[in-house]
Amino acid sequence: MLILGIDPGTATTGFGILKVKSDSDFEVVDFGLIETEKNTNTAERLLQIHLKISKIIASYNPDVLAMEKIFFATNAKTVIQVGQAQGVMLFAAAQNSIDVFEYAPGTIKKLISGNGKSDKKQMQKALRNLFGAKIRSRPHKKTHFDNAVDALAIALTHALRLRENGAESIQEKKCINNQEKKARQK
């Protein structure tokens, strides 16, 4: 199974592709960022996000998309902007018959690092311990690497939840149904 993890944002969206080989064997296929320019108008930024996420979906053909739930306590403007970005990502998933699952930030942190209040460095360390040194920011690039790591953590959270629920979980049945639908469409 291939999981596309998404850490949604308008300026920077992290993505991570995780291959589930077995209940305890996971492989990082790719991770990176979708970035838009701050000075570009909202409609153009959302179009760029949609085109880029659609290209990732076309390139990797994931079975499922896992996304972080929006959680902002104070800034309504940011919530609206991230919600708009999330909307175009959900639309891209729907266009490709990909089921979407959302996870709260505390759930992701608890499953990955063992602490629901982990900071960015602790999350990076937990993923580096699991996947090795390739979980590092790319050299000589000014980047929001933590968004890409968060996306991998979200993908891994979904994989771990599938394992907890067993092979006959509703989520896995949906993934199998989607794989069958995709096969019939080709």
C-alpha positions as CSV (number, residue, x, y, z in Angstrom):
1,M,0.0,0.0,0.0
2,L,1.2,3.5,-0.8
3,I,0.2,6.4,1.5
4,L,0.4,10.0,0.6
5,G,0.8,12.1,3.8
6,I,0.0,15.8,3.7
7,D,0.8,18.6,6.1
8,P,-1.5,21.2,4.6
9,G,-0.6,24.9,4.2
10,T,-1.0,27.7,1.8
11,A,2.6,29.0,1.7
12,T,4.2,25.6,2.4
13,T,2.6,22.1,2.2
14,G,4.6,19.1,3.2
15,F,4.1,15.8,1.4
16,G,5.5,12.3,2.2
17,I,5.0,9.1,0.3
18,L,5.2,6.0,2.5
19,K,5.2,2.4,1.2
20,V,3.7,-0.1,3.6
21,K,5.4,-3.5,2.9
22,S,4.1,-5.3,6.0
23,D,2.7,-4.6,9.5
24,S,6.2,-3.5,10.6
25,D,8.0,-2.7,7.4
26,F,7.7,0.8,6.0
27,E,9.7,2.5,3.3
28,V,10.0,6.3,2.6
29,V,9.6,6.6,-1.1
30,D,9.8,10.4,-1.3
31,F,9.1,13.6,0.7
32,G,9.2,17.3,-0.1
33,L,7.4,20.6,-0.2
34,I,4.8,22.3,-2.3
35,E,5.6,26.0,-1.9
36,T,3.7,29.1,-3.2
37,E,4.9,32.7,-3.3
38,K,3.5,34.9,-0.5
39,N,2.8,37.8,-2.9
40,T,0.7,35.7,-5.3
41,N,-3.0,36.1,-5.1
42,T,-5.0,33.5,-3.3
43,A,-6.7,31.9,-6.4
44,E,-3.4,31.5,-8.2
45,R,-1.8,29.9,-5.0
46,L,-4.7,27.5,-4.7
47,L,-4.4,26.6,-8.4
48,Q,-0.6,26.0,-8.0
49,I,-1.3,23.7,-4.9
50,H,-3.9,21.8,-6.9
51,L,-1.7,21.3,-9.9
52,K,1.3,20.2,-7.8
53,I,-0.7,17.8,-5.6
54,S,-2.4,16.4,-8.7
55,K,1.1,15.8,-10.3
56,I,2.3,14.0,-7.1
57,I,-0.9,11.8,-7.2
58,A,-0.3,11.0,-10.9
59,S,3.4,10.2,-10.3
60,Y,2.9,7.9,-7.3
61,N,-0.7,6.7,-7.6
62,P,-1.2,6.5,-3.8
63,D,-3.9,4.2,-2.4
64,V,-4.9,6.6,0.3
65,L,-4.2,10.2,1.4
66,A,-3.7,11.0,5.1
67,M,-3.9,14.6,6.2
68,E,-3.4,16.6,9.4
69,K,-6.6,18.1,10.8
70,I,-6.6,21.8,11.0
71,F,-6.0,23.0,14.5
72,F,-5.4,26.7,15.2
73,A,-6.6,28.2,18.4
74,T,-6.1,31.9,17.8
75,N,-5.7,33.0,14.2
76,A,-8.9,32.8,12.2
77,K,-7.3,34.1,9.0
78,T,-4.7,31.3,9.0
79,V,-7.5,28.7,9.6
80,I,-9.4,30.0,6.6
81,Q,-6.3,30.0,4.3
82,V,-5.2,26.5,5.3
83,G,-8.8,25.3,5.0
84,Q,-8.9,26.6,1.4
85,A,-5.6,24.8,0.6
86,Q,-7.0,21.7,2.2
87,G,-10.1,22.0,0.0
88,V,-8.1,21.8,-3.2
89,M,-6.2,18.9,-1.9
90,L,-9.4,17.1,-1.0
91,F,-10.7,17.9,-4.5
92,A,-7.6,16.4,-6.1
93,A,-8.0,13.2,-4.0
94,A,-11.7,13.0,-5.0
95,Q,-10.8,13.4,-8.7
96,N,-8.6,10.4,-8.4
97,S,-11.0,8.3,-6.2
98,I,-8.6,8.4,-3.3
99,D,-10.0,8.1,0.2
100,V,-8.8,10.7,2.7
101,F,-8.2,10.2,6.4
102,E,-7.5,13.0,8.9
103,Y,-5.6,12.9,12.1
104,A,-5.3,15.4,15.0
105,P,-1.8,16.8,15.6
106,G,-1.7,15.3,19.2
107,T,-2.6,11.9,17.8
108,I,0.2,12.0,15.3
109,K,2.8,13.2,17.9
110,K,1.7,10.5,20.4
111,L,1.9,7.6,17.8
112,I,5.2,8.7,16.3
113,S,7.2,10.0,19.3
114,G,5.3,8.6,22.2
115,N,4.5,12.2,23.4
116,G,1.4,14.0,22.3
117,K,3.1,17.4,22.9
118,S,6.4,16.7,21.0
119,D,8.1,19.6,19.3
120,K,9.4,19.6,15.7
121,K,12.9,18.5,16.7
122,Q,11.5,15.5,18.7
123,M,9.4,14.5,15.7
124,Q,12.3,14.7,13.3
125,K,14.4,12.6,15.7
126,A,11.8,9.9,16.1
127,L,11.4,9.6,12.3
128,R,15.2,9.7,11.8
129,N,15.5,6.8,14.3
130,L,13.0,4.8,12.3
131,F,14.0,5.6,8.7
132,G,17.6,6.6,9.0
133,A,19.7,9.6,8.0
134,K,17.8,10.3,4.8
135,I,15.3,12.2,6.9
136,R,17.2,15.4,6.8
137,S,16.7,18.7,5.0
138,R,18.3,18.9,1.6
139,P,21.7,20.6,1.6
140,H,22.1,24.3,0.7
141,K,18.3,24.9,0.6
142,K,16.4,27.4,2.7
143,T,13.4,25.2,3.4
144,H,10.5,24.4,5.8
145,F,11.8,20.9,6.2
146,D,9.6,20.3,9.3
147,N,6.5,20.4,7.0
148,A,7.9,17.5,4.9
149,V,8.8,15.5,8.1
150,D,5.3,16.2,9.5
151,A,3.8,14.8,6.2
152,L,5.8,11.6,6.7
153,A,4.7,11.4,10.3
154,I,1.0,11.7,9.1
155,A,1.5,8.9,6.5
156,L,3.1,6.7,9.2
157,T,0.3,7.5,11.6
158,H,-2.2,6.1,9.0
159,A,-0.1,3.0,8.5
160,L,0.1,2.4,12.3
161,R,-3.7,2.9,12.6
162,L,-4.3,0.4,9.8
163,R,-2.0,-2.1,11.7
164,E,-3.9,-1.5,15.0
165,N,-7.2,-2.1,13.2
166,G,-6.0,-5.3,11.5
167,A,-6.2,-6.3,7.9
168,E,-10.0,-6.4,7.9
169,S,-10.5,-2.8,9.1
170,I,-13.0,-0.6,7.3
171,Q,-10.2,1.7,6.2
172,E,-8.3,-1.1,4.6
173,K,-11.4,-2.4,2.9
174,K,-11.9,1.1,1.4
175,C,-8.3,1.1,0.2
176,I,-8.8,-2.4,-1.5
177,N,-12.1,-1.1,-3.0
178,N,-10.3,1.9,-4.4
179,Q,-7.5,-0.2,-5.8
180,E,-10.1,-2.3,-7.6
181,K,-11.8,0.8,-8.9
182,K,-8.5,2.2,-10.2
183,A,-7.7,-1.1,-11.9
184,R,-11.1,-1.1,-13.7
185,Q,-10.6,2.5,-14.8
186,K,-7.3,1.7,-16.6
